Amino acid sequence: MKFHGFLRYITNNLETSKHEEAFDVAFFIINTLALLIGGYLFYIYEEPQWIAVLVIEYTWALDSMRHNRP
C-alpha cells in the first residue's frame, strides 16, 4: 500500500459518502453548533468541567461520520 493510500485509509478521507452530501454537511453544522452553544452554556452556568465531555462527544460524532464512508 502506498503512503498516500495508507493515509487515506487511516483518515477514511474518501471522495464519496454512503449518505447524501447534504446530510454530512448538516451533521457537521448541527454538531458544531451543539459544541459551541453547549460550551458557552456550561461556561456561563459555572460548570466548565463538562466542556471536556462535549469536546470528546464532538470528536466521536465526527469520527462516526467519517466511518460512514465506503
WOLIN-V800872 format. One record per residue. N is the residue number from 1. PHI is phi in whole degrees, 0 to 359 (* if undefined). Layout:
<<N	PHI> <N	PHI>>
This chain:
<<1	*> <2	291> <3	299> <4	298> <5	296> <6	296> <7	297> <8	295> <9	293> <10	296> <11	275> <12	55> <13	269> <14	265> <15	283> <16	246> <17	240> <18	288> <19	256> <20	295> <21	298> <22	297> <23	296> <24	299> <25	295> <26	297> <27	300> <28	295> <29	294> <30	297> <31	293> <32	293> <33	297> <34	298> <35	295> <36	292> <37	291> <38	297> <39	299> <40	296> <41	295> <42	298> <43	291> <44	287> <45	268> <46	57> <47	231> <48	293> <49	295> <50	275> <51	296> <52	299> <53	295> <54	299> <55	295> <56	297> <57	296> <58	297> <59	293> <60	295> <61	296> <62	293> <63	296> <64	297> <65	295> <66	298> <67	279> <68	272> <69	266> <70	292>>
